[in-house]
């Protein structure tokens, strides 16, 4: 098994994983999310997609079992954040004007994740990424 070297700075090595079968969201009714996670800082980027988008079929994928845990944790975290922020089954905008559209809330979801202390590093991804 080839050992993956730990990166020395941000966004030199990152993980990519698809999260699919999400509720429709955004003005283009996205139902999937490409999650990129920086291996150094653990900073995520959430990019909405359509599950039938050709990008899902045309990308070259390499499977590294050593990175599986980080990807799985990120999927669980993203799905949990979507459930908490968006409350599955609610109208996209409630009577008070709050949105429950996960695509609209991606910046808030990323900020919440980036500013939470992570136990492996003892730091927030924002501090590791920006210093």
Secondary structure, 3 states (H helix, E strand, C coil): CCCCCCCCCCCCCEEEEEECCCCCECCCCECEEEEEEECCCCCEEEEEECCCCCHHHHCCCCCCHHHHHHHHHHHHHHHHHHHHHHCCCCCCECCCCCECCCCCCHHHHHHHHHCCEECCCCEEHHHHHHC
